[in-house]
Amino acid sequence: MIKSKRGGIGLRALASEIGISASTLSRVEQGNLPDIDTYLKLCTWLEVPSDFFTITNSDEENTKVEVIAHLRADKTLSPETSEALIQMINLAYDAAQKRN
């Protein structure tokens, strides 16, 4: 996207316009991943949403799924403990849905 939108603008001029170094812009154009600050600046310049990494908890199901994922990924918990907590969370959400 960057190369396409850049067109005939020079690398240094564009980097200055975006607010990043020319070497950083060159690396990104070559396929390297930018840091988050550079990513946000590039998204602004490209006029694309930068909320790709934003986590939203717009409803209970998203929250439940995220909590369960964290429990399963937690290396400090035994698999048995993790599964027991997941069962409790599922029961709590089921009970909440029945009340509503």
C-alpha positions as CSV (number, residue, x, y, z in Angstrom):
1,M,0.0,0.0,0.0
2,I,2.8,2.4,0.9
3,K,4.7,1.9,-2.4
4,S,1.4,2.3,-4.4
5,K,0.4,5.5,-2.6
6,R,3.9,6.9,-2.6
7,G,4.1,7.0,-6.3
8,G,6.8,9.4,-7.5
9,I,7.4,10.9,-4.1
10,G,11.0,10.3,-2.9
11,L,11.7,8.0,0.1
12,R,13.2,10.8,2.2
13,A,10.5,13.3,1.4
14,L,7.7,10.8,2.2
15,A,9.4,9.7,5.4
16,S,9.7,13.3,6.5
17,E,6.0,13.8,5.7
18,I,5.0,10.8,7.7
19,G,7.3,11.6,10.6
20,I,9.6,8.6,10.4
21,S,13.2,8.0,9.2
22,A,13.9,7.2,5.6
23,S,15.6,4.0,6.7
24,T,12.5,2.9,8.7
25,L,10.3,3.6,5.7
26,S,12.7,1.6,3.4
27,R,12.6,-1.4,5.8
28,V,8.8,-1.3,6.0
29,E,8.6,-1.2,2.2
30,Q,10.9,-4.2,2.1
31,G,8.5,-6.2,4.2
32,N,9.8,-5.6,7.7
33,L,7.3,-5.1,10.5
34,P,7.2,-1.6,12.0
35,D,7.0,-0.8,15.7
36,I,3.6,0.4,17.0
37,D,4.4,4.1,16.7
38,T,5.5,3.7,13.1
39,Y,2.5,1.6,12.4
40,L,0.1,4.2,13.7
41,K,1.9,7.0,11.7
42,L,1.7,4.8,8.5
43,C,-2.0,4.1,9.1
44,T,-2.7,7.8,9.5
45,W,-0.8,8.6,6.3
46,L,-2.5,5.7,4.4
47,E,-5.9,6.9,5.8
48,V,-6.7,3.4,7.0
49,P,-8.0,2.4,10.5
50,S,-5.3,1.9,13.0
51,D,-7.5,0.0,15.5
52,F,-6.4,-3.4,14.2
53,F,-4.9,-4.2,17.6
54,T,-7.6,-2.7,19.7
55,I,-9.4,-5.3,21.8
56,T,-13.0,-4.6,22.4
57,N,-15.3,-6.2,24.9
58,S,-18.5,-5.1,23.3
59,D,-20.5,-8.0,24.7
60,E,-20.3,-10.7,27.4
61,E,-19.4,-13.5,24.9
62,N,-16.2,-11.6,23.9
63,T,-15.2,-11.1,27.5
64,K,-15.9,-14.8,28.3
65,V,-13.8,-16.0,25.3
66,E,-10.9,-13.7,26.3
67,V,-10.9,-14.8,29.9
68,I,-11.0,-18.5,28.9
69,A,-8.1,-17.9,26.4
70,H,-6.0,-16.3,29.1
71,L,-6.7,-19.1,31.5
72,R,-5.7,-21.7,29.0
73,A,-2.5,-19.8,28.2
74,D,-1.5,-19.3,31.8
75,K,1.6,-21.5,32.4
76,T,1.4,-21.0,36.2
77,L,-1.9,-23.0,36.4
78,S,-2.2,-26.7,36.0
79,P,-4.4,-27.9,33.2
80,E,-6.9,-29.3,35.8
81,T,-7.0,-25.9,37.6
82,S,-7.4,-24.0,34.4
83,E,-10.3,-26.3,33.2
84,A,-12.0,-26.0,36.7
85,L,-11.9,-22.2,36.5
86,I,-13.2,-22.3,32.9
87,Q,-16.1,-24.5,34.0
88,M,-16.9,-22.0,36.8
89,I,-16.8,-19.1,34.3
90,N,-19.1,-20.9,31.9
91,L,-21.6,-21.6,34.7
92,A,-21.4,-18.0,35.8
93,Y,-22.1,-16.7,32.3
94,D,-24.9,-19.2,31.8
95,A,-26.5,-18.1,35.1
96,A,-26.3,-14.5,34.0
97,Q,-27.9,-15.2,30.7
98,K,-30.8,-17.0,32.4
99,R,-31.4,-13.9,34.7
100,N,-31.5,-11.6,31.7
